[in-house]
Amino acid sequence: MSRIVLEIKHTWDGKTLPPEEQAMVCYRKEDLNLVVDVNAPFHSDPPPPDPPGSLCGLWKWEVVELFIATKNETYTEIQLGPHGHFLVLTLEGERNIISKGHLIDLRVSHDRNRWVGQALIPLTLTPPLPWRVNAYAIHGSGVQRRYLAAEPVPGRQPDYHQLRHFRWV
């Protein structure tokens, strides 16, 4: 598998983002892992109160997400945060979690403006090929909360589990 790049350049509903708010998610297969690299703006949102590691509900905080689906309704949701938190879910059917709490290797660094992260996810947690994918970012709080997407999704509110709008790779 070659390196795949997903550019988060839109709001969830398709409005173009200014360059300073855009993020990038890249992934590639390496040995028995999926290597996921993130380069995203660091918005200095407060960190989750829990120590770095696996955290259910991470989408409530500043986060970048990669969704990987296959031909059917099987998919993996990978959430990575700038403070070292992560969440990896495997799902069968929309929002039907079949496993969670997986431990992965995540390394992050950041400065005032951007953060970078690299995660190693066992390929056993991903669905079989062929894949369709999408990437998202969330940051801010209250009315300033922003929902961003590589491939925009329709609807009256952000819904990242719309697999039919993922891009085939």
ZIBELUR-V922328 format. One line per field, one symbol per residue. phi: phi as a letter, one per 30 degrees, with the letter a starting at -180 (. if undefined). A space follows every 10 residues. Layout:
phi=???
This chain:
phi=.ddccccdbb decjdddded cdbbbbbadb hcbccccbbb dcchdededd dekdbdiedd cdabbbcbcc dccdaccccb cdcjcaabcc bbjeicdcaa idcbcbbbba bdcbbbbbbc ceedccdddd cbbabbbbai bhdddccbbd cebdkdadbd cdedcdcdb
